[in-house]
């Protein structure tokens, strides 16, 4: 296949994403399409134009064959295959799955958030103590244990989102102090979340918060903000990349912009195609296909290595001993489709792309059970989580990052479901006590709490 074929295919997928966006008000399909273009096609064209060179990693030994344009085209073809199958599968399943009954409304969720504001504040305090005190007591290689202690700092993403919900639920006239307090907590969380070496920590709350802020916008209004936000995120990633090698405080704004422009032009932060090419050399030449074991390792990751010294390490670079652990671990992300390839080659890319398309439709269907801001909170978390999943790498580690970033949201979701059950139970109990009593005139009846929340 030629580069033009993949460019034309990306255009068709973009048209599918646009149609899906305006028909369902669902921006999700833009992610895999733009990701393929930015990290696949753009990276390849930058190499062809001589603006960049293939990545080179200082592993303990070199097991990789020469990086050539032919090899890059093969990886680009597999990249497109996964993107195409995933996008089509998601679109088909989204059109065929039924919509669930609604379980709440804005008033119920606002009442719940107001009741739980002290718990959310307590989670912030818990985070500060845990991240400041206990994290310093933990040491050791992330590849060989203790990674979950390192990930505790990621929880700031979920806490920022919860603080926003409390801030939004109160008016200044209702409780000025609470509103200002949680606004300050949000600002503080945003400030400490910026870390050039952990760029996805910043993105994890920014994307989800953007979904919450634009929840009531029409697709056309969203499109304008998404374009501006996308440019901002793109520039942020480049700036964070510059900060990894330069001290921004010692650079002028002009010099910083020059470095950002140069980094963006070279596609240095978009080398996932290179990572995919490296995976093609690993499987099955140096490692057997894992046939689903990498996904199974997601369940094994929480087990402490102290309890299971022989627990498998994550990532082929660690499995093959390519990293010098004295200097930390290095790995070039291979996209999620590269991880699929490691599970079973080309066939696995097709199978897992279909399964992931079905899975994300199911997850979004769960989110839209809620009529309140909980729907947009969950949708934002899902979209933000899909970005590091698309990037790929050590899949169990990525899922761990997502879980540790949003565990405060998951705790709140569990509490909210329990609270709704209690509210519905109290209503049913109250209706039961009224049985046998003389009914009020029809026009004087009050509306039941959950009336009108179920879809026909």
MARGU-303978 format. One record per residue (C-alpha): residue number from 0; x, z, y. Coordinates in nm, 4 decimals. Layout:
N
resi_xx_zz_yy
NUM_X_Z_Y $
...
END
This chain:
456
resi_xx_zz_yy
0_0.0000_0.0000_0.0000 $
1_0.1122_-0.0630_0.3575 $
2_0.1150_0.1731_0.6524 $
3_-0.1664_-0.0314_0.8082 $
4_-0.3870_0.0430_0.5069 $
5_-0.3459_0.4187_0.5576 $
6_-0.3998_0.3874_0.9321 $
7_-0.7214_0.1938_0.8707 $
8_-0.8270_0.4478_0.6067 $
9_-0.7647_0.7327_0.8510 $
10_-0.9825_0.5535_1.1079 $
11_-1.2679_0.5241_0.8574 $
12_-1.2386_0.8929_0.7721 $
13_-1.2398_0.9744_1.1427 $
14_-1.5649_0.7814_1.1821 $
15_-1.7063_0.9794_0.8889 $
16_-1.6008_1.3055_1.0581 $
17_-1.7610_1.1963_1.3869 $
18_-2.0859_1.1065_1.2112 $
19_-2.0820_1.4390_1.0286 $
20_-2.0121_1.6274_1.3521 $
21_-2.3021_1.4810_1.5471 $
22_-2.5426_1.4879_1.2539 $
23_-2.4751_1.8419_1.1312 $
24_-2.2922_1.9957_1.4302 $
25_-2.0089_2.0588_1.1855 $
26_-1.6530_1.9975_1.3049 $
27_-1.4866_2.0868_0.9757 $
28_-1.4052_1.7326_0.8575 $
29_-1.1924_1.6691_1.1655 $
30_-0.9303_1.9095_1.0260 $
31_-0.8209_1.7173_0.7130 $
32_-0.8393_1.3820_0.8952 $
33_-0.6331_1.4873_1.1967 $
34_-0.3937_1.6770_0.9715 $
35_-0.3279_1.3618_0.7679 $
36_-0.2709_1.1557_1.0796 $
37_-0.0489_1.4077_1.2616 $
38_0.1648_1.5250_0.9704 $
39_0.1505_1.2141_0.7546 $
40_0.1184_0.8896_0.9492 $
41_0.2786_1.0187_1.2714 $
42_0.5697_1.1727_1.0838 $
43_0.6323_0.8526_0.8878 $
44_0.6167_0.6321_1.1986 $
45_0.8548_0.8687_1.3820 $
46_1.1059_0.8278_1.0979 $
47_1.0655_0.4486_1.0992 $
48_1.1134_0.4385_1.4765 $
49_1.4299_0.6476_1.4521 $
50_1.2860_0.9333_1.6591 $
51_1.3311_1.1780_1.3709 $
52_1.5169_1.2158_1.0439 $
53_1.3986_1.3480_0.7115 $
54_1.4301_1.7228_0.6794 $
55_1.7347_1.8786_0.5154 $
56_1.7215_2.2325_0.3768 $
57_2.0242_2.4516_0.3132 $
58_1.9261_2.5577_-0.0370 $
59_2.1776_2.7051_-0.2806 $
60_2.1897_2.3652_-0.4529 $
61_2.0410_2.0224_-0.4018 $
62_1.8019_1.9000_-0.6719 $
63_1.6369_1.6336_-0.4600 $
64_1.6870_1.2608_-0.4671 $
65_1.7540_1.0618_-0.1536 $
66_1.4752_1.0682_0.1058 $
67_1.3835_0.7042_0.1602 $
68_1.1023_0.5173_0.3304 $
69_0.9793_0.3967_-0.0092 $
70_0.9594_0.7515_-0.1358 $
71_0.7895_0.8532_0.1880 $
72_0.5301_0.5779_0.1434 $
73_0.4518_0.7026_-0.2079 $
74_0.4042_1.0572_-0.0793 $
75_0.1929_0.9240_0.2078 $
76_-0.0293_0.7442_-0.0440 $
77_-0.0886_1.0651_-0.2402 $
78_-0.1487_1.2481_0.0861 $
79_-0.4159_0.9931_0.1775 $
80_-0.5689_1.0114_-0.1705 $
81_-0.6190_1.3867_-0.1430 $
82_-0.7545_1.3626_0.2120 $
83_-0.9951_1.0833_0.1168 $
84_-1.1305_1.2535_-0.1961 $
85_-1.1674_1.5901_-0.0228 $
86_-1.3486_1.4405_0.2785 $
87_-1.5875_1.2343_0.0663 $
88_-1.6565_1.5250_-0.1705 $
89_-1.7296_1.7607_0.1187 $
90_-1.9590_1.5063_0.2829 $
91_-2.1540_1.4403_-0.0382 $
92_-2.1939_1.8056_-0.1361 $
93_-2.2900_1.8987_0.2182 $
94_-2.5738_1.6487_0.2125 $
95_-2.7056_1.7555_-0.1276 $
96_-2.6846_2.1351_-0.1210 $
97_-2.9973_2.3200_-0.0141 $
98_-2.9996_2.5525_0.2861 $
99_-3.0369_2.9246_0.2100 $
100_-3.2981_3.1618_0.3527 $
101_-3.2082_3.3401_0.6749 $
102_-3.1358_3.7106_0.6479 $
103_-3.1028_3.8372_1.0068 $
104_-3.1342_3.7590_1.3788 $
105_-2.9411_3.8221_1.7018 $
106_-3.1208_4.1477_1.7826 $
107_-3.0431_4.2995_1.4434 $
108_-2.6756_4.2013_1.4605 $
109_-2.6379_4.3306_1.8161 $
110_-2.7952_4.6630_1.7160 $
111_-2.5587_4.6869_1.4186 $
112_-2.2476_4.6104_1.6269 $
113_-2.3425_4.8727_1.8836 $
114_-2.3817_5.1305_1.6078 $
115_-2.0425_5.0434_1.4565 $
116_-1.8356_5.0270_1.7755 $
117_-1.6636_5.3569_1.6945 $
118_-1.5677_5.2314_1.3493 $
119_-1.4232_4.9146_1.5029 $
120_-1.2287_5.1258_1.7501 $
121_-1.1100_5.3366_1.4571 $
122_-0.9850_5.0227_1.2814 $
123_-0.7754_4.9429_1.5877 $
124_-0.6230_5.2914_1.5783 $
125_-0.5650_5.2589_1.2025 $
126_-0.3932_4.9240_1.2599 $
127_-0.1618_5.0662_1.5278 $
128_-0.0552_5.3594_1.3103 $
129_-0.0141_5.1516_0.9961 $
130_0.1687_4.8659_1.1632 $
131_0.3926_5.0825_1.3809 $
132_0.4790_5.3717_1.1513 $
133_0.4448_5.2728_0.7877 $
134_0.5701_4.9175_0.8229 $
135_0.9094_5.0501_0.9331 $
136_0.9368_5.2476_0.6094 $
137_0.9019_4.9355_0.3965 $
138_1.1997_4.7168_0.3206 $
139_1.2902_4.4509_0.0687 $
140_1.2630_4.0804_0.0174 $
141_0.9250_3.9280_0.0855 $
142_0.9732_3.6948_-0.2063 $
143_1.0390_3.9826_-0.4455 $
144_0.7861_4.2400_-0.3350 $
145_0.6406_4.4272_-0.0382 $
146_0.4913_4.1125_0.1139 $
147_0.1514_4.2777_0.1595 $
148_0.3080_4.5486_0.3727 $
149_0.4565_4.2743_0.5877 $
150_0.1125_4.1124_0.6174 $
151_-0.0521_4.4274_0.7554 $
152_0.0353_4.3050_1.1042 $
153_-0.1845_4.0016_1.0484 $
154_-0.4985_4.2165_1.0727 $
155_-0.4816_4.1912_1.4503 $
156_-0.6601_3.8536_1.4209 $
157_-0.9700_4.0087_1.2649 $
158_-0.9625_4.3025_1.5045 $
159_-0.9593_4.0720_1.8085 $
160_-1.2719_3.9008_1.6762 $
161_-1.4484_4.2332_1.6153 $
162_-1.3543_4.3538_1.9632 $
163_-1.5103_4.0387_2.1074 $
164_-1.8348_4.1068_1.9196 $
165_-1.8560_4.4569_2.0666 $
166_-1.7689_4.3258_2.4130 $
167_-2.0411_4.0622_2.3869 $
168_-2.3068_4.3036_2.2568 $
169_-2.2945_4.5309_2.5632 $
170_-2.3783_4.4437_2.9209 $
171_-2.1872_4.5908_3.2147 $
172_-2.4973_4.7753_3.3275 $
173_-2.5643_4.9092_2.9785 $
174_-2.2202_5.0576_2.9113 $
175_-1.9457_4.9558_3.1512 $
176_-1.6787_5.1736_2.9866 $
177_-1.7302_5.0346_2.6359 $
178_-1.7238_4.6756_2.7598 $
179_-1.3994_4.7238_2.9548 $
180_-1.2378_4.9189_2.6693 $
181_-1.2935_4.6449_2.4142 $
182_-1.1938_4.3746_2.6623 $
183_-0.8599_4.5532_2.7068 $
184_-0.8230_4.5841_2.3282 $
185_-0.8770_4.2086_2.2971 $
186_-0.6150_4.1322_2.5611 $
187_-0.3675_4.3711_2.4024 $
188_-0.4254_4.2181_2.0594 $
189_-0.3794_3.8658_2.1950 $
190_-0.0516_3.9688_2.3579 $
191_0.1053_4.1297_2.0515 $
192_-0.0116_3.8500_1.8211 $
193_0.2240_3.5971_1.9819 $
194_0.5287_3.5565_1.7596 $
195_0.7253_3.2301_1.7331 $
196_0.8100_3.3008_1.3692 $
197_0.4434_3.3684_1.2842 $
198_0.2634_3.0917_1.4695 $
199_-0.0422_3.0987_1.2444 $
200_-0.1052_3.4616_1.3400 $
201_-0.1846_3.3416_1.6925 $
202_-0.3930_3.0477_1.5700 $
203_-0.5892_3.2658_1.3252 $
204_-0.7825_3.4366_1.6044 $
205_-0.7689_3.1582_1.8641 $
206_-0.9564_2.9035_1.6520 $
207_-1.2173_3.1518_1.5279 $
208_-1.2733_3.2843_1.8800 $
209_-1.3188_2.9280_2.0048 $
210_-1.5947_2.8736_1.7480 $
211_-1.7684_3.1916_1.8668 $
212_-1.7403_3.0969_2.2329 $
213_-1.8858_2.7481_2.1802 $
214_-2.1581_2.8532_1.9360 $
215_-2.4431_2.7473_2.1650 $
216_-2.2850_2.4241_2.2869 $
217_-2.4078_2.0795_2.1946 $
218_-2.1715_1.8532_1.9967 $
219_-2.0870_1.6610_2.3170 $
220_-2.0008_1.9820_2.5009 $
221_-1.7967_2.1061_2.2063 $
222_-1.6073_1.7785_2.1910 $
223_-1.4741_1.8254_2.5451 $
224_-1.3527_2.1779_2.4787 $
225_-1.2095_2.0883_2.1386 $
226_-1.0006_1.8074_2.2906 $
227_-0.8578_2.0441_2.5516 $
228_-0.8118_2.3192_2.2934 $
229_-0.6447_2.0815_2.0492 $
230_-0.3949_1.9693_2.3113 $
231_-0.3302_2.3316_2.3980 $
232_-0.2709_2.4274_2.0347 $
233_-0.0421_2.1298_1.9853 $
234_0.1656_2.2308_2.2885 $
235_0.1648_2.5938_2.1764 $
236_0.3090_2.5059_1.8358 $
237_0.5820_2.2997_1.9998 $
238_0.6590_2.5802_2.2454 $
239_0.6711_2.8354_1.9635 $
240_0.9072_2.6015_1.7780 $
241_1.1347_2.5869_2.0826 $
242_1.1236_2.9672_2.1064 $
243_1.2722_2.9903_1.7572 $
244_1.5992_2.8432_1.8831 $
245_1.5926_2.9240_2.2565 $
246_1.5130_3.2250_2.4692 $
247_1.2173_3.1133_2.6784 $
248_1.2802_3.3882_2.9325 $
249_1.6110_3.2222_3.0190 $
250_1.4622_2.8749_3.0581 $
251_1.2876_2.7294_3.3599 $
252_0.9391_2.5853_3.3196 $
253_1.0795_2.2376_3.3685 $
254_1.3401_2.2845_3.0969 $
255_1.0848_2.4390_2.8622 $
256_0.8518_2.1420_2.9064 $
257_1.1410_1.9030_2.8418 $
258_1.2221_2.0795_2.5155 $
259_0.8557_2.0884_2.4153 $
260_0.8231_1.7156_2.4878 $
261_1.1359_1.6371_2.2856 $
262_1.0182_1.8489_1.9935 $
263_0.6743_1.6883_2.0004 $
264_0.8229_1.3387_2.0048 $
265_1.0499_1.4121_1.7090 $
266_0.7584_1.5563_1.5044 $
267_0.9822_1.8476_1.4033 $
268_0.6805_2.0728_1.3455 $
269_0.5011_1.8073_1.1402 $
270_0.7355_1.7733_0.8413 $
271_0.4760_1.8368_0.5688 $
272_0.5227_1.4800_0.4449 $
273_0.8881_1.5676_0.3823 $
274_0.7760_1.8706_0.1840 $
275_0.5457_1.6524_-0.0236 $
276_0.8370_1.4199_-0.0996 $
277_1.0432_1.7153_-0.2211 $
278_0.7610_1.8261_-0.4520 $
279_0.7683_1.4812_-0.6154 $
280_1.1250_1.5580_-0.7225 $
281_1.0416_1.9046_-0.8550 $
282_0.7478_1.8232_-1.0868 $
283_0.7902_1.7561_-1.3717 $
284_1.1663_1.6966_-1.3521 $
285_1.2657_2.0605_-1.2844 $
286_0.9407_2.2506_-1.3352 $
287_0.6530_2.1747_-1.5669 $
288_0.3138_2.1166_-1.4090 $
289_0.1447_2.4557_-1.3735 $
290_-0.2044_2.3344_-1.4782 $
291_-0.3930_2.5796_-1.2590 $
292_-0.1518_2.8719_-1.2858 $
293_-0.0622_2.8591_-0.9146 $
294_-0.4276_2.9234_-0.8352 $
295_-0.4409_3.1948_-1.1018 $
296_-0.1405_3.3608_-0.9365 $
297_-0.3663_3.4294_-0.6375 $
298_-0.5274_3.7016_-0.8499 $
299_-0.1873_3.8368_-0.9562 $
300_-0.0355_3.8539_-0.6078 $
301_-0.1808_4.1986_-0.5120 $
302_-0.0108_4.3660_-0.8108 $
303_0.2964_4.5523_-0.6743 $
304_0.6248_4.4265_-0.8133 $
305_0.7285_4.7868_-0.8648 $
306_0.4555_4.8066_-1.1313 $
307_0.5281_4.4602_-1.2692 $
308_0.8974_4.3744_-1.2210 $
309_0.8547_4.0439_-1.4037 $
310_0.5696_3.9164_-1.1853 $
311_0.6156_3.5428_-1.1127 $
312_0.7556_3.4624_-0.7710 $
313_0.5752_3.2245_-0.5390 $
314_0.6890_2.8757_-0.4454 $
315_0.9001_2.6346_-0.6470 $
316_1.2043_2.7106_-0.4283 $
317_1.1943_3.0734_-0.5428 $
318_1.1081_2.9839_-0.9032 $
319_1.4136_2.7561_-0.9181 $
320_1.6389_3.0015_-0.7338 $
321_1.7025_2.7609_-0.4484 $
322_1.6881_3.0308_-0.1819 $
323_1.9728_3.2598_-0.0906 $
324_1.7715_3.5810_-0.0687 $
325_2.0391_3.7558_0.1361 $
326_1.9478_3.5292_0.4247 $
327_1.5742_3.5154_0.3609 $
328_1.3517_3.2527_0.2064 $
329_1.3053_2.8942_0.3204 $
330_1.0500_2.6377_0.2136 $
331_0.9148_2.3169_0.3610 $
332_0.5367_2.3127_0.3426 $
333_0.4104_2.0319_0.1189 $
334_0.0427_2.0250_0.2239 $
335_-0.2291_2.1561_-0.0050 $
336_-0.2244_1.8210_-0.1831 $
337_0.1392_1.8818_-0.2710 $
338_0.0311_2.2091_-0.4297 $
339_-0.2392_2.0176_-0.6173 $
340_0.0261_1.7741_-0.7398 $
341_0.2278_2.0639_-0.8788 $
342_-0.0764_2.1720_-1.0794 $
343_-0.0988_1.8438_-1.2732 $
344_0.0157_1.5341_-1.0873 $
345_-0.2099_1.2664_-0.9409 $
346_-0.5074_1.3643_-1.1575 $
347_-0.4874_1.7215_-1.0299 $
348_-0.4968_1.5976_-0.6691 $
349_-0.8298_1.4277_-0.7411 $
350_-0.9786_1.7182_-0.9382 $
351_-0.8782_1.9944_-0.6979 $
352_-0.9748_1.7913_-0.3905 $
353_-1.3266_1.7613_-0.5319 $
354_-1.3375_2.1311_-0.6212 $
355_-1.2182_2.2353_-0.2758 $
356_-1.4774_2.0103_-0.1116 $
357_-1.7506_2.1800_-0.3160 $
358_-1.6056_2.5277_-0.2511 $
359_-1.5982_2.4955_0.1266 $
360_-1.9535_2.3636_0.1369 $
361_-2.0599_2.6709_-0.0631 $
362_-1.8704_2.9004_0.1738 $
363_-2.0305_2.7432_0.4799 $
364_-2.3710_2.7664_0.3134 $
365_-2.3114_3.1391_0.2733 $
366_-2.2237_3.1668_0.6426 $
367_-2.5412_2.9959_0.7634 $
368_-2.7539_3.2526_0.5826 $
369_-2.7121_3.4443_0.9067 $
370_-2.8981_3.3480_1.2214 $
371_-2.6856_3.5774_1.4390 $
372_-2.3254_3.5624_1.5601 $
373_-2.2212_3.6612_1.2083 $
374_-2.2760_3.2955_1.1146 $
375_-2.0330_3.1785_1.3821 $
376_-1.7855_3.4537_1.3027 $
377_-1.7708_3.3494_0.9370 $
378_-1.7608_2.9813_1.0281 $
379_-1.4712_3.0459_1.2657 $
380_-1.2826_3.2403_0.9993 $
381_-1.3328_2.9600_0.7460 $
382_-1.2129_2.6898_0.9839 $
383_-0.9146_2.8954_1.0992 $
384_-0.8255_2.9755_0.7364 $
385_-0.8325_2.6099_0.6374 $
386_-0.5455_2.5270_0.8758 $
387_-0.2739_2.7199_0.6832 $
388_-0.4340_2.6064_0.3551 $
389_-0.3943_2.2434_0.4645 $
390_-0.0347_2.3108_0.5633 $
391_0.0376_2.4232_0.2101 $
392_0.3342_2.6048_0.0618 $
393_0.3180_2.9160_-0.1529 $
394_-0.0591_2.9073_-0.2176 $
395_-0.0956_3.2734_-0.3302 $
396_0.0994_3.3763_-0.0211 $
397_-0.1301_3.1713_0.2025 $
398_-0.4414_3.3313_0.0534 $
399_-0.2742_3.6694_0.1011 $
400_-0.2148_3.5846_0.4674 $
401_-0.5822_3.4920_0.5087 $
402_-0.7042_3.8061_0.3340 $
403_-0.4778_4.0349_0.5346 $
404_-0.5681_3.8590_0.8604 $
405_-0.9417_3.8999_0.8175 $
406_-0.9932_4.2092_0.6049 $
407_-1.1539_4.3876_0.9057 $
408_-1.4090_4.1022_0.9210 $
409_-1.4760_4.1273_0.5475 $
410_-1.5254_4.5044_0.5779 $
411_-1.7702_4.4486_0.8628 $
412_-1.9550_4.1828_0.6594 $
413_-1.9942_4.4212_0.3642 $
414_-2.1195_4.6979_0.5940 $
415_-2.3623_4.4609_0.7658 $
416_-2.5137_4.3439_0.4374 $
417_-2.5644_4.7056_0.3320 $
418_-2.7177_4.7837_0.6709 $
419_-2.9602_4.4919_0.6411 $
420_-3.0646_4.6071_0.2946 $
421_-3.1318_4.9524_0.4354 $
422_-3.3359_4.8130_0.7238 $
423_-3.5445_4.5960_0.4930 $
424_-3.5944_4.8865_0.2522 $
425_-3.7166_5.1114_0.5337 $
426_-3.9591_4.8426_0.6475 $
427_-4.0980_4.7946_0.2973 $
428_-4.1291_5.1717_0.2596 $
429_-4.3183_5.1926_0.5886 $
430_-4.5550_4.9148_0.4831 $
431_-4.6159_5.0936_0.1520 $
432_-4.7202_5.4120_0.3292 $
433_-4.9806_5.2164_0.5219 $
434_-5.1502_5.0851_0.2062 $
435_-5.4998_5.2214_0.1666 $
436_-5.5278_5.2982_0.5367 $
437_-5.7647_5.1114_0.7629 $
438_-5.5938_4.7994_0.8913 $
439_-5.5543_4.7362_1.2613 $
440_-5.7298_4.4409_1.4194 $
441_-5.5352_4.1218_1.3534 $
442_-5.4484_4.0671_1.7196 $
443_-5.3005_4.4174_1.7497 $
444_-5.0614_4.3994_1.4569 $
445_-4.6916_4.4336_1.5348 $
446_-4.4531_4.1710_1.4011 $
447_-4.2610_4.2862_1.0900 $
448_-3.8852_4.3180_1.1362 $
449_-3.7904_4.0342_0.9025 $
450_-4.0856_3.8041_0.9674 $
451_-3.9885_3.4482_1.0452 $
452_-3.6330_3.4793_0.9108 $
453_-3.6964_3.2824_0.5909 $
454_-3.6789_2.9063_0.5821 $
455_-3.9490_2.7220_0.3992 $
END
